[in-house]
Amino acid sequence: MFDILAILIPFFLAACIVVVVRIVVEARLRRRLAETHATEDLVHSLAAADHEFRRQSSLRWGLVLVAMGLGFGAIDLFGLDAKDPAAFGLLFAAAGVGSLAYHFARRRPPA
């Protein structure tokens, strides 16, 4: 268990750094738009695109995390250990299946 945590901690740290950088960049963009007196249509279109991106991002991460949870369940079901390469392969496959599920869910036209 501690082996997996030692591997995952740098990834989560990198993800946190990316999120902080993104928040700062978005705040600077909004401030710049306010300073340049951008047209109302431009601001509304950017806000609508940002809202749609966040909604789709939630769908993607939800599908990927559900698939990863199923992958962890399969690891436990098959009795694999953290040192087994099959455990890592199963997790990568689960993440891929989650991403593919998002792709097919995104391609379907909204009802």
N, CA, C and O atoms as a DFTB+ gen file, in Angstrom:
444 C
 N C O
     1  1       0.825      -1.199       0.000
     2  2       0.000       0.000       0.000
     3  2       0.860       1.249       0.000
     4  3       0.554       2.214      -0.701
     5  1       1.933       1.242       0.780
     6  2       2.785       2.420       0.863
     7  2       3.557       2.637      -0.434
     8  3       3.919       3.768      -0.758
     9  1       3.812       1.557      -1.181
    10  2       4.484       1.688      -2.465
    11  2       3.632       2.483      -3.441
    12  3       4.141       3.339      -4.165
    13  1       2.343       2.200      -3.460
    14  2       1.444       2.912      -4.359
    15  2       1.348       4.377      -3.948
    16  3       1.350       5.258      -4.807
    17  1       1.265       4.647      -2.657
    18  2       1.203       6.032      -2.196
    19  2       2.467       6.795      -2.567
    20  3       2.392       7.958      -2.964
    21  1       3.621       6.158      -2.444
    22  2       4.872       6.820      -2.805
    23  2       4.926       7.134      -4.287
    24  3       5.566       8.105      -4.691
    25  1       4.275       6.338      -5.090
    26  2       4.236       6.602      -6.532
    27  2       3.212       7.677      -6.867
    28  3       3.460       8.513      -7.736
    29  1       2.073       7.671      -6.196
    30  2       0.984       8.584      -6.544
    31  2       1.166      10.006      -6.015
    32  3       0.632      10.948      -6.601
    33  1       1.904      10.179      -4.928
    34  2       2.057      11.510      -4.336
    35  2       2.651      12.520      -5.317
    36  3       2.119      13.626      -5.407
    37  1       3.713      12.217      -6.055
    38  2       4.219      13.216      -7.019
    39  2       3.212      13.564      -8.116
    40  3       3.167      14.707      -8.573
    41  1       2.414      12.599      -8.538
    42  2       1.405      12.894      -9.551
    43  2       0.342      13.847      -9.018
    44  3      -0.063      14.778      -9.714
    45  1      -0.107      13.624      -7.797
    46  2      -1.093      14.520      -7.214
    47  2      -0.500      15.910      -6.957
    48  3      -1.195      16.915      -7.107
    49  1       0.753      15.971      -6.579
    50  2       1.415      17.259      -6.393
    51  2       1.493      18.015      -7.714
    52  3       1.234      19.218      -7.759
    53  1       1.847      17.321      -8.781
    54  2       1.911      17.959     -10.100
    55  2       0.527      18.438     -10.533
    56  3       0.399      19.521     -11.105
    57  1      -0.506      17.641     -10.266
    58  2      -1.870      18.042     -10.623
    59  2      -2.290      19.289      -9.846
    60  3      -2.942      20.172     -10.404
    61  1      -1.928      19.372      -8.583
    62  2      -2.258      20.560      -7.786
    63  2      -1.547      21.798      -8.333
    64  3      -2.137      22.878      -8.381
    65  1      -0.307      21.654      -8.737
    66  2       0.435      22.778      -9.309
    67  2      -0.224      23.234     -10.605
    68  3      -0.337      24.436     -10.847
    69  1      -0.658      22.298     -11.437
    70  2      -1.331      22.653     -12.690
    71  2      -2.629      23.405     -12.413
    72  3      -2.935      24.382     -13.095
    73  1      -3.386      22.961     -11.428
    74  2      -4.646      23.625     -11.094
    75  2      -4.392      25.049     -10.616
    76  3      -5.111      25.968     -11.011
    77  1      -3.394      25.244      -9.784
    78  2      -3.087      26.590      -9.281
    79  2      -2.649      27.507     -10.424
    80  3      -3.075      28.660     -10.490
    81  1      -1.810      27.007     -11.313
    82  2      -1.366      27.818     -12.451
    83  2      -2.555      28.176     -13.333
    84  3      -2.652      29.307     -13.811
    85  1      -3.445      27.241     -13.551
    86  2      -4.616      27.518     -14.387
    87  2      -5.513      28.580     -13.753
    88  3      -6.013      29.460     -14.454
    89  1      -5.719      28.511     -12.456
    90  2      -6.546      29.507     -11.773
    91  2      -5.932      30.890     -11.916
    92  3      -6.642      31.861     -12.177
    93  1      -4.619      30.987     -11.748
    94  2      -3.942      32.280     -11.868
    95  2      -4.052      32.820     -13.291
    96  3      -4.306      34.010     -13.480
    97  1      -3.866      31.974     -14.281
    98  2      -3.946      32.422     -15.675
    99  2      -5.359      32.876     -16.019
   100  3      -5.532      33.893     -16.692
   101  1      -6.360      32.146     -15.573
   102  2      -7.745      32.543     -15.839
   103  2      -8.080      33.874     -15.162
   104  3      -8.782      34.702     -15.741
   105  1      -7.592      34.079     -13.965
   106  2      -7.842      35.349     -13.267
   107  2      -7.180      36.509     -14.013
   108  3      -7.768      37.583     -14.133
   109  1      -5.972      36.300     -14.509
   110  2      -5.301      37.351     -15.279
   111  2      -6.042      37.647     -16.573
   112  3      -6.127      38.805     -16.984
   113  1      -6.577      36.619     -17.222
   114  2      -7.339      36.825     -18.449
   115  2      -8.599      37.628     -18.181
   116  3      -8.929      38.539     -18.940
   117  1      -9.298      37.301     -17.117
   118  2     -10.517      38.059     -16.771
   119  2     -10.188      39.511     -16.441
   120  3     -10.911      40.424     -16.841
   121  1      -9.096      39.723     -15.710
   122  2      -8.707      41.096     -15.394
   123  2      -8.343      41.865     -16.660
   124  3      -8.696      43.035     -16.815
   125  1      -7.630      41.189     -17.566
   126  2      -7.239      41.837     -18.817
   127  2      -8.469      42.189     -19.656
   128  3      -8.510      43.250     -20.280
   129  1      -9.458      41.317     -19.675
   130  2     -10.693      41.610     -20.407
   131  2     -11.420      42.809     -19.798
   132  3     -11.975      43.638     -20.519
   133  1     -11.412      42.892     -18.478
   134  2     -12.060      44.025     -17.821
   135  2     -11.302      45.322     -18.104
   136  3     -11.919      46.375     -18.266
   137  1      -9.970      45.254     -18.166
   138  2      -9.176      46.461     -18.421
   139  2      -9.322      46.960     -19.855
   140  3      -9.290      48.167     -20.096
   141  1      -9.482      46.050     -20.800
   142  2      -9.556      46.445     -22.210
   143  2     -10.973      46.764     -22.642
   144  3     -11.194      47.102     -23.805
   145  1     -11.927      46.667     -21.751
   146  2     -13.329      46.955     -22.042
   147  2     -13.803      46.128     -23.236
   148  3     -14.267      46.670     -24.239
   149  1     -13.679      44.821     -23.111
   150  2     -14.105      43.897     -24.157
   151  2     -15.612      43.989     -24.349
   152  3     -16.345      44.353     -23.429
   153  1     -16.062      43.660     -25.541
   154  2     -17.490      43.722     -25.826
   155  2     -18.242      42.705     -24.980
   156  3     -17.698      41.684     -24.560
   157  1     -19.495      43.015     -24.749
   158  2     -20.318      42.154     -23.908
   159  2     -20.521      40.792     -24.562
   160  3     -20.561      39.774     -23.871
   161  1     -20.650      40.764     -25.885
   162  2     -20.820      39.487     -26.590
   163  2     -19.591      38.596     -26.418
   164  3     -19.719      37.385     -26.233
   165  1     -18.403      39.194     -26.479
   166  2     -17.175      38.422     -26.306
   167  2     -17.092      37.831     -24.904
   168  3     -16.731      36.666     -24.736
   169  1     -17.423      38.622     -23.916
   170  2     -17.383      38.152     -22.526
   171  2     -18.395      37.031     -22.314
   172  3     -18.091      36.035     -21.657
   173  1     -19.613      37.193     -22.875
   174  2     -20.631      36.151     -22.729
   175  2     -20.230      34.867     -23.456
   176  3     -20.446      33.771     -22.939
   177  1     -19.651      34.995     -24.643
   178  2     -19.246      33.790     -25.373
   179  2     -18.100      33.074     -24.652
   180  3     -18.068      31.844     -24.612
   181  1     -17.163      33.834     -24.083
   182  2     -16.082      33.212     -23.317
   183  2     -16.613      32.531     -22.055
   184  3     -16.166      31.441     -21.698
   185  1     -17.559      33.174     -21.389
   186  2     -18.145      32.577     -20.184
   187  2     -18.928      31.310     -20.527
   188  3     -18.870      30.325     -19.792
   189  1     -19.661      31.335     -21.644
   190  2     -20.430      30.151     -22.048
   191  2     -19.490      29.009     -22.431
   192  3     -19.742      27.856     -22.081
   193  1     -18.411      29.322     -23.146
   194  2     -17.448      28.285     -23.529
   195  2     -16.763      27.709     -22.291
   196  3     -16.537      26.501     -22.211
   197  1     -16.433      28.566     -21.329
   198  2     -15.806      28.097     -20.091
   199  2     -16.759      27.195     -19.301
   200  3     -16.348      26.177     -18.744
   201  1     -18.027      27.581     -19.262
   202  2     -19.020      26.771     -18.549
   203  2     -19.162      25.399     -19.214
   204  3     -19.213      24.380     -18.526
   205  1     -19.227      25.371     -20.540
   206  2     -19.359      24.095     -21.252
   207  2     -18.117      23.227     -21.046
   208  3     -18.223      22.012     -20.878
   209  1     -16.940      23.857     -21.059
   210  2     -15.706      23.106     -20.834
   211  2     -15.683      22.491     -19.444
   212  3     -15.289      21.335     -19.288
   213  1     -16.096      23.239     -18.441
   214  2     -16.124      22.716     -17.068
   215  2     -17.130      21.577     -16.928
   216  3     -16.875      20.599     -16.225
   217  1     -18.271      21.708     -17.597
   218  2     -19.291      20.657     -17.536
   219  2     -18.769      19.379     -18.186
   220  3     -18.947      18.289     -17.643
   221  1     -18.134      19.507     -19.334
   222  2     -17.596      18.343     -20.022
   223  2     -16.407      17.755     -19.252
   224  3     -16.207      16.540     -19.248
   225  1     -15.634      18.605     -18.614
   226  2     -14.506      18.127     -17.817
   227  2     -14.998      17.290     -16.647
   228  3     -14.390      16.274     -16.310
   229  1     -16.085      17.707     -16.032
   230  2     -16.651      16.927     -14.934
   231  2     -17.122      15.561     -15.414
   232  3     -16.942      14.555     -14.729
   233  1     -17.728      15.535     -16.600
   234  2     -18.164      14.258     -17.157
   235  2     -16.971      13.348     -17.415
   236  3     -17.005      12.162     -17.089
   237  1     -15.920      13.907     -17.999
   238  2     -14.754      13.087     -18.313
   239  2     -14.121      12.517     -17.046
   240  3     -13.866      11.316     -16.965
   241  1     -13.865      13.378     -16.054
   242  2     -13.218      12.894     -14.847
   243  2     -14.118      11.936     -14.084
   244  3     -13.630      11.002     -13.447
   245  1     -15.417      12.156     -14.139
   246  2     -16.324      11.221     -13.488
   247  2     -16.239       9.844     -14.113
   248  3     -16.172       8.842     -13.401
   249  1     -16.241       9.781     -15.437
   250  2     -16.145       8.488     -16.118
   251  2     -14.793       7.822     -15.868
   252  3     -14.729       6.618     -15.620
   253  1     -13.719       8.600     -15.932
   254  2     -12.387       8.029     -15.718
   255  2     -12.250       7.516     -14.283
   256  3     -11.711       6.430     -14.068
   257  1     -12.725       8.271     -13.310
   258  2     -12.593       7.837     -11.923
   259  2     -13.462       6.630     -11.610
   260  3     -13.061       5.771     -10.824
   261  1     -14.640       6.548     -12.206
   262  2     -15.468       5.354     -12.019
   263  2     -14.756       4.137     -12.611
   264  3     -14.729       3.070     -11.998
   265  1     -14.184       4.302     -13.799
   266  2     -13.454       3.193     -14.419
   267  2     -12.243       2.804     -13.572
   268  3     -11.946       1.618     -13.430
   269  1     -11.545       3.787     -13.010
   270  2     -10.399       3.478     -12.147
   271  2     -10.861       2.744     -10.886
   272  3     -10.188       1.823     -10.425
   273  1     -11.985       3.142     -10.337
   274  2     -12.529       2.439      -9.179
   275  2     -12.844       0.991      -9.506
   276  3     -12.581       0.094      -8.705
   277  1     -13.414       0.763     -10.694
   278  2     -13.667      -0.611     -11.127
   279  2     -12.355      -1.366     -11.319
   280  3     -12.273      -2.562     -11.040
   281  1     -11.325      -0.657     -11.800
   282  2     -10.007      -1.282     -11.947
   283  2      -9.424      -1.698     -10.606
   284  3      -8.864      -2.787     -10.479
   285  1      -9.554      -0.839      -9.611
   286  2      -9.083      -1.197      -8.267
   287  2      -9.883      -2.373      -7.710
   288  3      -9.332      -3.251      -7.045
   289  1     -11.185      -2.381      -7.988
   290  2     -11.996      -3.517      -7.560
   291  2     -11.553      -4.807      -8.229
   292  3     -11.529      -5.861      -7.593
   293  1     -11.201      -4.732      -9.511
   294  2     -10.722      -5.917     -10.225
   295  2      -9.374      -6.379      -9.671
   296  3      -9.112      -7.579      -9.580
   297  1      -8.528      -5.430      -9.304
   298  2      -7.233      -5.795      -8.693
   299  2      -7.464      -6.576      -7.406
   300  3      -6.809      -7.588      -7.159
   301  1      -8.392      -6.105      -6.595
   302  2      -8.701      -6.812      -5.350
   303  2      -9.338      -8.161      -5.642
   304  3      -9.032      -9.150      -4.976
   305  1     -10.217      -8.208      -6.626
   306  2     -10.900      -9.453      -6.983
   307  2      -9.919     -10.521      -7.453
   308  3     -10.057     -11.694      -7.108
   309  1      -8.920     -10.107      -8.248
   310  2      -7.937     -11.058      -8.759
   311  2      -6.798     -11.320      -7.777
   312  3      -5.939     -12.164      -8.035
   313  1      -6.784     -10.601      -6.655
   314  2      -5.765     -10.812      -5.640
   315  2      -4.380     -10.337      -6.064
   316  3      -3.372     -10.915      -5.656
   317  1      -4.326      -9.293      -6.877
   318  2      -3.039      -8.776      -7.329
   319  2      -2.411      -7.908      -6.255
   320  3      -3.102      -7.391      -5.377
   321  1      -1.097      -7.751      -6.330
   322  2      -0.344      -6.962      -5.364
   323  2       0.211      -5.726      -6.064
   324  3       0.170      -5.632      -7.290
   325  1       0.729      -4.784      -5.286
   326  2       1.292      -3.559      -5.856
   327  2       2.541      -3.843      -6.682
   328  3       2.935      -3.022      -7.511
   329  1       3.153      -4.974      -6.468
   330  2       4.374      -5.308      -7.198
   331  2       4.078      -6.052      -8.507
   332  3       4.984      -6.288      -9.305
   333  1       2.837      -6.411      -8.720
   334  2       2.469      -7.120      -9.946
   335  2       2.302      -6.129     -11.096
   336  3       1.563      -5.154     -10.966
   337  1       2.977      -6.364     -12.210
   338  2       2.804      -5.479     -13.373
   339  2       1.374      -5.491     -13.902
   340  3       0.915      -4.506     -14.481
   341  1       0.681      -6.589     -13.708
   342  2      -0.705      -6.675     -14.178
   343  2      -1.599      -5.661     -13.466
   344  3      -2.573      -5.180     -14.043
   345  1      -1.273      -5.339     -12.224
   346  2      -2.074      -4.354     -11.486
   347  2      -1.968      -2.988     -12.156
   348  3      -2.973      -2.295     -12.321
   349  1      -0.759      -2.603     -12.542
   350  2      -0.584      -1.322     -13.223
   351  2      -1.239      -1.341     -14.602
   352  3      -1.859      -0.363     -15.018
   353  1      -1.096      -2.454     -15.297
   354  2      -1.736      -2.578     -16.604
   355  2      -3.243      -2.479     -16.505
   356  3      -3.891      -1.876     -17.361
   357  1      -3.802      -3.070     -15.462
   358  2      -5.242      -3.007     -15.266
   359  2      -5.703      -1.584     -14.977
   360  3      -6.755      -1.164     -15.457
   361  1      -4.924      -0.843     -14.198
   362  2      -5.284       0.545     -13.913
   363  2      -5.178       1.417     -15.161
   364  3      -6.046       2.254     -15.405
   365  1      -4.120       1.228     -15.952
   366  2      -3.990       2.001     -17.190
   367  2      -5.115       1.657     -18.164
   368  3      -5.648       2.536     -18.841
   369  1      -5.469       0.384     -18.230
   370  2      -6.573      -0.034     -19.100
   371  2      -7.891       0.579     -18.635
   372  3      -8.708       0.998     -19.455
   373  1      -8.097       0.630     -17.328
   374  2      -9.325       1.222     -16.790
   375  2      -9.386       2.706     -17.127
   376  3     -10.445       3.213     -17.496
   377  1      -8.257       3.412     -17.004
   378  2      -8.236       4.838     -17.360
   379  2      -8.518       5.016     -18.848
   380  3      -9.223       5.947     -19.238
   381  1      -7.980       4.144     -19.672
   382  2      -8.243       4.215     -21.106
   383  2      -9.693       3.951     -21.435
   384  3     -10.273       4.625     -22.287
   385  1     -10.284       2.978     -20.767
   386  2     -11.698       2.676     -20.995
   387  2     -12.562       3.864     -20.566
   388  3     -13.537       4.194     -21.242
   389  1     -12.213       4.507     -19.452
   390  2     -12.954       5.689     -19.011
   391  2     -12.850       6.825     -20.011
   392  3     -13.835       7.516     -20.275
   393  1     -11.664       7.024     -20.570
   394  2     -11.486       8.072     -21.582
   395  2     -12.258       7.742     -22.857
   396  3     -12.854       8.627     -23.471
   397  1     -12.248       6.485     -23.250
   398  2     -13.025       6.089     -24.434
   399  2     -14.525       6.247     -24.189
   400  3     -15.262       6.658     -25.085
   401  1     -14.974       5.925     -22.985
   402  2     -16.389       6.121     -22.655
   403  2     -16.756       7.593     -22.749
   404  3     -17.835       7.930     -23.237
   405  1     -15.873       8.475     -22.288
   406  2     -16.118       9.913     -22.419
   407  2     -16.185      10.307     -23.882
   408  3     -17.056      11.081     -24.279
   409  1     -15.264       9.775     -24.695
   410  2     -15.244      10.117     -26.118
   411  2     -16.560       9.734     -26.786
   412  3     -17.127      10.521     -27.545
   413  1     -17.046       8.529     -26.505
   414  2     -18.295       8.094     -27.125
   415  2     -19.497       8.836     -26.546
   416  3     -20.467       9.084     -27.263
   417  1     -19.453       9.193     -25.271
   418  2     -20.541       9.976     -24.680
   419  2     -20.556      11.389     -25.258
   420  3     -21.621      11.982     -25.424
   421  1     -19.399      11.918     -25.557
   422  2     -19.284      13.272     -26.113
   423  2     -19.738      13.311     -27.564
   424  3     -20.316      14.306     -28.001
   425  1     -19.487      12.247     -28.316
   426  2     -19.854      12.207     -29.723
   427  2     -21.355      12.106     -29.919
   428  3     -21.890      12.569     -30.927
   429  1     -22.043      11.491     -28.943
   430  2     -23.493      11.332     -29.067
   431  2     -24.158      12.702     -29.044
   432  3     -23.887      13.502     -28.148
   433  1     -25.025      12.985     -30.016
   434  2     -25.685      14.295     -30.020
   435  2     -26.605      14.442     -28.818
   436  3     -27.267      13.481     -28.425
   437  1     -26.657      15.645     -28.223
   438  2     -27.519      15.841     -27.045
   439  2     -28.975      15.680     -27.412
   440  3     -29.399      16.061     -28.503
   441  1     -29.738      15.116     -26.497
   442  2     -31.169      14.870     -26.750
   443  2     -31.990      16.093     -26.462
   444  3     -33.210      16.068     -26.619
